[in-house]
Amino acid sequence: MDSVFVNIEMWLGEMGVWAYVVAPLIMAIVSILPVPAEAPAMANGLLFGPLVGTSISWVGALTGAWISYEIARSWGRPLVLHMAKPAAMTKVDRVAQGAGWWG
């Protein structure tokens, strides 16, 4: 983990002003993919300082979460309909409707 962390920090440090664009994009990509986000978040903190690094990490992670939500909302149900039996989907729909807004 240390070598990955050092490599990310060095790579972002060499970018100059573009690091302010690339760092949130990296956080967004890491948020979408099933990989740990600790290394880029720590690199952001060391490279940009605690306040700006945390802000960059937070904005990137929030953007990645929003993109993940939109992917699931757009493609999730059609994918599940393709994979699941219709009776199972009917049961899931009934349970979700019965739960109301929280469901």
N, C-alpha and C positions, 0 to 999 in steps of 0.2 A: 504494500500500500504506500509506503514511503516513497519508493521510486516513481510510482504513478503520480503521486501528489507533487513531487519535485518537478517532474517532466511537464505537467500541466501548468504549474506556476511559471516555469521558464518559458514555455511556449507562449503563454498569454503575455508575459512581460516583454517579449520581443515584438509584440504586435503594436505597441504604442497606443494611440487613441482608438484603434480598432478593437482593442481588448474590451472596451465598454459595449461593443456590439456583439462580439463573439462570446463573451462570458455568459450573458443571459441565454443566448442560443444553445450553448452547451448544457446549461442547466435545464432548459426546456426539453432538449433531446434526451437527457438522462432521466427526466421525469416521465417521459413517455415509454422508454425502454425499461425492461426489468433488470436494471443494474443499480448498484449503490451510488448515491449522490454525494457521499461525504468528501471524496477527493476534490471534485471541482468546487464544492462549497468552501472547503478549507483554503484552497488556492485563491478563491475570490477574497476571503477574509485577509489573507496575508498580502495579497497583491494590492488590493484597493483599500485596506483598512477595515476595522470592525463595522463601522456604520455603512459605508458605501458597499463593502463586500457583502454584508448581510442583505442590503437592499437589492443588489444585483442578483444574488442567489434567490431571494424571495420572488422577485419579478419573473425570473426565468422559470422557477418551479411552478408558480401560479400559471404562467403561460402554457407550460407543459401539461398541467392538470386540465386547463381549459381545452386544449387540443385533444387530450385523451377523452374528455367528456364528449366532445363533438364527434369524435370517431366512433365511440360506443353508441351515441344517440343515433348516428346515421347508419352505421353498418351492423350494430349489435343485434337488433331484432331480426333483420333478414338472414343473418348468419345463423342465429339460433333456430329460426324457422326451417332453415335448410337442414340442420343437424338433428333437431328434436322431433319427436312424434307430435302430430297435431293435438292428440288428447292431453299430452303433458303441457303443451302451451296453453290450452284452454284452462287447465287447472291452475297454472301460474297466473294467468290473467284474472281468474276469479278471485284468487287469494289477494292479488295486488289491489283489485277494485274493492274488495271487502275491507282492506286495511285503510283505505282512504288516502289522504294526501301523504301520510307517513309511509305508505307502502310503495 
